[in-house]
Amino acid sequence: MSLSILGCGAHSGPGIVSAPRAACTPELHGAGLFTTGAWDFFMAFSPEQQRVLFGRADDAFERYTLLETRRTREGHWSTPVRPRFATDWSNADPHMSPDGRSVYFISNRPQPGEPGPRASYDIWTASLGADGEWEDAKRLPAPVNDPSRDEWSPAIAANGNLYFGGEREGTLGGSDLWVSRWVDGAYQPPENLGAAINSTVHELEPWIAPDERYLIFSALRRQDGLGGYDLFISHKVNGAWEPAKRLCDGINTRASEYNHSVSPDGKWLYFSSTRTFTGDVGERFDVPRDDRSLQGIGNGTGDMYRIPMSELGL
């Protein structure tokens, strides 16, 4: 997700108004590994939570790197490396399928025969082989990807339905959220999720519950937002999405909150925030310890936070 592209191009206009939310208190997470003072964003867990794919951006937040770490026999996280499917080009927004067999992400990598990186990001997927290692990535075909436009933050439900952000024909404003339904082994034309979720500004990053009963997403400068990007939630009731509500103050601040995911056991919400931070960074995840990995935490780049889903009533 590009701050430089979307942050400067935000539309003005009414959002979906919701009542102020109660306050809650997230904690800084993953100091020295997932939170380093660099642009740290997104955490995609395997179902058993023994491996994590996550993102890191350059200082301009214009080029993205996907990294993977695995829990060792000693219970530590391994030194992050680029997974096989993302050793080159710019790759971001990893989301694991609920069964853990596939990852969906965005990339600007060229198609065969193209000379260099594309000007837009498309959705790609990679699967685990029989040996438990990642295979090469494949670009999702039309109608999911539009070769002339960006697709953002693909998230997959247990039934195969694919949710993502993007500007398309039929948008209600800037970037909207869409679903491409998986029917008879193929993705169907994307459907706009409608005015209960989308507004006249940018909605970007959906995280869909495996059973599709709720959707958490980021949005830029909605009328009912607090800062730049804020996190919102909508519940599906009787097959229809309820009007989205901003998550509690404390999750959302005057800074930006985005790049979120929910742990496979449904217990934790993880997200990135540009808020300032001082004080104890909590549990260290760098093994061996390297205090250089803590320099810059809280300096306005994206740091990772988490909060129990129980505080959201989920």
N, C-alpha and C positions, 0 to 999 in steps of 0.2 A: 504494500500500500504506500503510495507516494505522497508525502507531504508537499513536495514542490509542485506536483501537478495539481492536486486537489485543493490544497490549502489556499492557493492564490486564485482559484477559480470558483470559489463558493458563491452560490446564488443567495440572494436575500428573499425573504418571503415567509409566510406563516408556516409554522410547524404544527405538530399535533400537541395541543396543550394538555398537560397533565398536572396533577397536584404536586406540590413539593414532597420530596421523599424523605423519610427518616434518615438519620445519620448512622453510619456504620464505620468500622475501623479495619481496613486491610493491613497486611503486614508485608514488608519487603521480603522478597523470596529469591533464594539461589545465589547469594553473594559470592562472587568469585568465579561463577560458571554461567548461570542464566542472567545474572545482573552483574555488569562489569564496568559501567560507566560509558560503554559504547552504546550505539543504538541497538538495544536488545528488544526483541519482539517475538511473539507467538511461541507457544509450547504445545506440541502435538505428542500425546502419550500413546504408547502401545496399550492394549487392554490390560495387561498385567503390570503396567507402569515400570517396566524394566528397561525401556529405551525411550528416548525423547528426541524428536526433531524440533529444532528451533531456528529462529532467524537472527541475523545481525546485519546492520547496514553500514555504509560508509558515512563519513561526517556530514555529507550533504543529503543523506537519506534518499539517494538516487540509484544506488547499486546495492543489491541484496545478496547475501550468502546464506545458504542453508547448511546447518551443522547437525550432527547426530552424536549423542552420547548414550552409553549403555551402563547399566549398573553392574559393577564387578562382583565377584564372589565375596569380596571383603565388605560389600555394601556401599562402596564409593561409586561416583560417576566417573567414567573414563574420559580421557582427554578428547574433546570434540574434534571430529573430522568431517569433511564433506562426504555425504553419501554418494554412492556410485552414480546415481541418476542426476546429480547436481554438482559435478566437479567443475563446470564451466558456465559461462554466461551469468545472468542475473536471475536469481530464483528466490521466491518468497512465499509467505502465507501457507505453511504446511498444515494440512488437516488429515488425520488418520480416519479411515473407515472404521465403523464400530467393531468390526471383526479383526481389525489390525492387519489385514492382508494387503491393504492398498493405502497409498498416500496420494492426496490431491494437492496441487500447488500451482503457482503461476510462474511463468518464465518468459523472457524475451528471446530465447534461443531461436535460431533460424530454422526454417523448414529445409529439407534436402534441396540442394541446388541454390539456396539463397546465400549471398556472400558474407553476411554479417548479422549482428543482432537486429531483431525486429524493433520497430518504433513503438509497438504496443505489446501488452502482456496477454498471453493466452493461458488457458487451463490445461495442465498436463497431469498425468497419473503414472505411478510406478507401483509394481506389485512385488511381494516377497516371493522368491523362488523356493523350491523344495528344500534348499539348504539353509533357509532362513535369512538369506541375504537379498538385498534389493536388486531387481532386474532393471534394464534400461527403461527410460520413461517414454510414454506415448502421448501425443497431443490429442485431446478430445476433438472430434470432428464437429462440423456444423450439424445441427443448429446451435450447439452450445457456444462455440467460439465464433466471434466475428473478426475476421482477419484485419479489419481496419480500426478496431476499437479495443479498449482494455477490458479485461475481466478481472475481478478482484476476489480473493479470499473464498475459494470453493469449500463448501462443507457438505458432507454426505450423510444422509439418514440411513437407518438400517434397511429400509426398503429400496435403497438405491437412488432416491430422489436427490438431486444436486441443487444446492442453494449457492448463490454467488451475487456479487455486486457488479454493476456496470451501467454505462449509458447506452441505451438502445431506443429504437423506435417504440413509442408508447410510454416513455419515461414521464413521471409526474414532475420532474424538476431536473436535477443534475443526475448523479448516479443513483439508481434505485436498486432494490433487492429483487431477485428473480428466483424462480424454481424451474428446473428442467426435470420433468418426471421421467422415471425409468419404466418403460412399458414394453413388454415383449422383447426385452434385450436391447432396447435402443432408447436414447434420450430424445424426448419430445421438444418441440419449440418452447423456449423459455416463456414463462408466464409472470407478469408483474404481480408482486404480492399485495398490491392495492394500497389504498389510502389509510388503512389502519396502521400500516407500517411505514410506507414511503411518504415523503413530503416534498416540498418544492426546493429543498436543499439536498445535500449529498448523504445518502445512506450507503454504507460501503461493505461492512464485514459481518456477514451472518455466521452465527454458530447455532446449528440446529440440534435439538435434542434427538437422540437416536429414534425415538418413537414420534417425533414431530409435535410433541405437546407444548413446547415453548421454543422461542427464538430469541437469542440475545444478539444485538447488533450495535455497531458504532455508527454515529452520524455526526456531521460537521455543522456546527453553528445553527442547530435548530432553535426555534423560538423558545422552547422549553429547556434548552441546554444551559449548562453553567459556564462552559469555556469554549475551547476549540472543538475537539472531538469529545463526545460523551457516549456512555453505554446505556442502551435501552433494552427493554424486554417486552415481548408480547406473548400471550398465551392463546393456544387454539382451543376454542370451546364450540362443541357441536359442529366441527369442521370449518369454523371461521376464525380468523385472527381478531383478537380483541385490540382496541386502540393501544398502541405502545406507550409505555411509561418509562421515565428516566429511572435508572437504578439509584440507590440511596446516595445521599451526600456522604463523602468519605471515599466511596468508589469514584464518583465523579467530583471533579474539582474545577477551579478556574484554569487549570492547565488542560492537557489532552489525555484522554483515556481511550484505549483502543486495543487491537491485536489480542483478542481474548480467546479463551477456550475453557472448557469444563473438563475436569478429570474424568476418566472412564468410569470410576465408581460413583460419579455424581456428587462428590463431597466438596470439591473445591472449584472456585472460579479463579482463573489466572488471567492477568491482563497487564499491559504495559502502560506506564504513565510518565509524563514529562514533568511531574511535580518536583519541587525541590525536596531534598531529604538531608537531614543531619542526625547524628547520633549513632547508636549501636545498629550495625547491619544485620544482627541476628546470626542464625546458623550459617557457617561457612561451608561452601560446596567445592572449594578449590583444594585438590589433593594432588601433589603436596601444596602447602600454603604458599601463596605468592601475593603479598600485599599490593603489588602493582596492579593486580586484577581488580582492586577496589577503587583505584584512583578514578575520579570523575563520577562516582555514583551520586545521584541527586543533583547533577549539574545541568539538568534540562534535557538530556537525551532520554531515551526510553529505558526505564528500569522496570523489572518485573515485580508484580505484587500478587498476593492471593488473599482470598477471604472465604470462609466456609459458606457453602451454598445454603446452609440452614439459616444464615442471617438474611437471606433473600426469600425465605419461606419455601425453599425447594429442597 
